[in-house]
């Protein structure tokens, strides 16, 4: 951690969903390939899709289409493909997703320590809410924002600043925890401290190249680190 101890005085946490709390790549993989089947396209391997996750469903669908079509072809097919992806995802949402280690324990520890919690994800809110409910995580959060909840999504700071406003806290009092440069860039732009996890989806890039205030093994590790700094 930096010498300025940016976690001191933290009173709330904003936590990402895909790649931070839940490993959702197999759900996304299934929905993308059902969408591709609708377009008479060959299925994609899961590893290829994994590196595309993190910047929102609209960009994911465009990137997937760009494998087979030029820019004009992508735009021509985008809306129908996006609608198909959403429709298919709804049918399998959560079927193949699993918790990362110590997620519930970490959330419970943060809550027990008096921190207010928000989930901010680029996943559409219509998919994020039922997924959190299905996996037993929604009860931890006072606020949940999806990628389509506000005018802008991560890496724009708008969702994080909205949470700060909701909680009536300064950005310096609200830590963001995520798995990608999207989370870190949004936090830096908002003025929030940020922690990153080394697993998850970072667009195929090493998380060690991301500007954050520390890499934590799990959410429980993050909770204990925040507790330690708040005790100083």
C-alpha positions in Angstrom: 0.0 0.0 0.0 1.1 3.5 -0.6 2.6 5.6 2.2 -0.4 7.9 2.2 -2.6 4.9 3.4 -5.5 5.6 1.0 -7.7 3.1 2.8 -7.7 5.0 6.1 -11.2 6.4 6.8 -13.0 4.2 4.2 -16.7 3.9 5.1 -18.1 2.1 2.0 -17.1 -0.2 -0.8 -18.1 -0.4 -4.5 -17.7 -3.9 -5.7 -17.6 -5.2 -9.3 -19.6 -8.3 -10.2 -18.2 -10.3 -13.2 -14.7 -11.5 -12.5 -14.7 -10.1 -9.0 -17.5 -11.8 -7.1 -18.7 -14.4 -9.6 -16.9 -16.3 -12.4 -19.6 -15.8 -15.1 -17.5 -16.6 -18.2 -19.3 -19.9 -18.9 -22.7 -18.1 -18.9 -21.4 -15.4 -21.2 -19.8 -18.1 -23.4 -23.1 -20.0 -23.7 -25.2 -16.9 -24.5 -22.7 -15.6 -27.1 -22.6 -19.0 -28.9 -26.4 -19.2 -28.9 -26.5 -15.7 -30.4 -23.9 -16.8 -33.0 -25.9 -19.9 -33.9 -28.9 -17.6 -34.6 -26.6 -15.8 -37.2 -25.4 -19.2 -38.6 -21.9 -18.5 -37.3 -19.4 -21.0 -35.8 -19.1 -21.2 -32.0 -16.2 -19.4 -30.3 -13.9 -21.0 -27.7 -14.3 -19.8 -24.1 -10.7 -18.5 -23.9 -11.4 -16.1 -26.7 -14.5 -14.7 -25.1 -12.9 -14.4 -21.7 -10.5 -11.8 -23.1 -13.4 -9.7 -24.4 -15.3 -9.4 -21.1 -15.4 -6.3 -19.0 -16.4 -3.3 -21.0 -20.1 -4.0 -21.2 -22.5 -6.2 -23.2 -22.8 -3.8 -26.2 -19.0 -3.8 -26.7 -18.8 -7.5 -26.2 -21.4 -8.2 -28.9 -19.7 -5.7 -31.3 -16.3 -7.3 -30.7 -17.8 -10.8 -31.3 -19.4 -9.7 -34.5 -16.2 -8.0 -35.7 -14.6 -11.4 -35.9 -16.8 -12.2 -38.9 -17.9 -8.8 -40.3 -16.5 -5.4 -41.2 -17.5 -2.3 -39.4 -20.6 -1.8 -41.6 -21.6 -5.4 -41.2 -21.3 -5.2 -37.5 -23.6 -2.1 -37.3 -26.1 -3.7 -39.6 -26.4 -6.8 -37.4 -25.7 -5.3 -34.0 -29.2 -4.6 -32.7 -30.6 -8.0 -33.6 -27.5 -9.7 -32.3 -27.6 -7.8 -29.0 -31.3 -8.5 -28.5 -30.6 -12.2 -29.2 -27.7 -12.2 -26.7 -29.8 -10.6 -24.0 -32.7 -13.1 -24.6 -30.4 -16.1 -24.5 -28.5 -14.9 -21.5 -31.8 -14.5 -19.5 -32.5 -18.2 -20.1 -29.2 -19.4 -18.6 -28.3 -16.5 -16.3 -26.4 -18.1 -13.3 -26.6 -21.7 -14.5 -22.8 -22.0 -15.0 -21.6 -19.1 -12.7 -19.7 -19.8 -9.5 -18.5 -17.8 -6.5 -14.8 -16.9 -6.3 -13.2 -18.0 -3.0 -14.2 -16.1 0.2 -16.7 -13.7 -1.6 -19.6 -14.1 0.9 -17.1 -14.1 3.8 -15.5 -10.9 2.5 -18.8 -9.1 2.0 -20.0 -10.2 5.5 -16.8 -8.9 7.1 -17.1 -5.6 5.3 -20.7 -5.3 6.4 -19.9 -6.4 10.0 -17.2 -3.6 10.1 -19.9 -1.1 9.3 -19.1 -0.4 5.6 -22.0 0.3 3.3 -21.8 -1.8 0.1 -22.7 -1.1 -3.5 -22.4 -3.3 -6.6 -21.5 -1.5 -9.7 -21.2 -3.7 -12.8 -21.2 -3.1 -16.6 -23.6 -6.1 -16.9 -27.2 -4.9 -17.7 -29.2 -4.4 -14.5 -31.9 -6.8 -15.8 -29.2 -9.6 -15.7 -27.2 -8.3 -12.7 -30.0 -8.2 -10.1 -31.4 -11.7 -10.6 -27.9 -13.1 -10.8 -27.0 -11.6 -7.4 -30.2 -12.8 -6.0 -29.7 -16.3 -7.3 -26.2 -16.5 -5.9 -27.3 -15.2 -2.5 -25.3 -12.0 -2.7 -28.0 -9.3 -3.2 -28.7 -9.0 0.5 -25.3 -7.4 1.1 -25.8 -4.4 -1.1 -27.6 -1.2 -0.4 -27.2 -0.1 -4.0 -26.9 -2.0 -7.3 -26.1 -0.3 -10.6 -25.8 -2.0 -14.0 -24.2 -0.8 -17.1 -27.5 0.6 -18.3 -28.6 2.1 -15.0 -27.0 5.5 -15.7 -26.0 7.5 -18.7 -22.4 6.3 -18.5 -20.7 3.1 -17.3 -17.2 2.2 -16.2 -14.5 3.3 -17.0 -16.4 6.5 -16.7 -16.6 7.7 -13.1 -20.3 8.5 -13.2 -21.6 5.2 -11.5 -19.0 5.5 -8.7 -19.7 9.2 -8.1 -23.4 8.3 -8.0 -22.8 5.8 -5.2 -20.8 8.4 -3.3 -23.8 10.7 -3.6 -26.2 8.0 -2.6 -24.1 7.3 0.6 -23.4 11.0 1.2 -19.7 10.2 1.4 -16.6 11.8 -0.2 -14.9 9.7 -2.9 -11.9 9.3 -0.6 -14.2 7.4 1.8 -15.4 4.9 -0.8 -13.1 2.1 -2.0 -13.7 0.4 -5.4 -12.8 -3.3 -5.7 -12.6 -4.9 -9.1 -10.7 -7.2 -11.4 -9.9 -4.9 -14.4 -8.4 -1.7 -15.6 -12.0 -0.5 -16.1 -12.6 -0.5 -12.4 -9.3 1.1 -11.6 -9.7 3.9 -14.3 -13.2 4.6 -13.0 -12.0 4.8 -9.4 -9.1 7.1 -10.3 -11.3 9.4 -12.3 -13.8 9.5 -9.4 -11.1 10.1 -6.8 -11.8 6.8 -5.0 -9.1 4.4 -3.7 -9.1 1.2 -5.5 -8.1 -2.5 -4.9 -7.8 -5.1 -7.6 -8.1 -8.9 -7.5 -5.6 -11.0 -9.6 -8.2 -13.4 -11.0 -11.2 -12.5 -13.2 -11.2 -10.8 -16.6 -8.8 -7.9 -17.4 -9.2 -8.0 -21.2 -6.2 -10.4 -21.5 -3.9 -8.0 -19.7 -1.9 -8.6 -16.5 -3.6 -6.9 -13.5 -0.1 -6.0 -12.3 0.0 -3.4 -15.1 -3.2 -1.7 -13.7 -2.9 1.4 -11.5 -4.4 0.5 -8.2 -3.7 0.9 -4.5 -3.0 -2.8 -4.0 -3.8 -6.3 -5.3 -5.8 -8.5 -2.9 -6.1 -12.2 -3.2 -9.8 -12.3 -2.2 -12.6 -10.0 -1.0 -11.9 -11.3 2.5 -8.3 -10.2 2.2 -9.6 -6.8 1.0 -11.9 -6.6 4.1 -9.1 -7.4 6.5 -6.8 -4.8 4.8 -9.5 -2.1 5.1 -10.0 -3.0 8.7 -6.3 -2.8 9.4 -6.0 0.6 7.8 -9.1 1.9 9.5 -7.7 0.8 12.9 -4.5 3.0 12.5 
